[in-house]
Amino acid sequence: MLPAVVLGLTFHELAHGWVADSLGDPTPRYHGRLTVNPLAHVDVIGLILLFVAGFGWAKPVPVNPYNFRGNMRRGMVLVSLAGPAANLVLALVGAVLLGLGGWALPYGYEILTAIIRINIVLAVFNLLPVPPLDGSKILAGLLPGRQAWLYALESYGTIILLFLLFTGIIGRVLGVIIHPLYRAFMSLAKAVSLIF
């Protein structure tokens, strides 16, 4: 699981930084976050907790939306969508590599299926509209008005997430989305293997 988790967290945060930088905000660049080096993105405690408790995090990419060219709200939606989109692209790459024969490499099947599964989980989990997850920033950017109530929830976001995790609510809700997505990516891998 370790390669899958490190890849997923690294490219998730890199995607946030890259989109912010492309929109005119140099903050991620100044903080050294436009790199594929996992040490710049992975939070050690968050990584350990991910394996121990099933709940972890990476270092959030600092972004200043006031530097964005154009609409600031639209910019934040794009930056927030970039992380989950990067995870889905990684899952797609994992499925294609699996279909192209990656399963024949030592531990290839285990690593590639972990890349698919973990990146789907990261993408879907981060789209939850609970602060500080990406979904809350996407929701704030899409709904009309200032959404002060959503930003006020930010200080309680971790408590809400822990409650949802430990009561199993998140697992049940996300399972409805994650399992069909996983099956779809595995079907893609099988289709690729039949073609090639």
Order of alpha helices (4+ residues) and beta strands (2+ residues): alpha-alpha-alpha-alpha-alpha-alpha-alpha-alpha-alpha
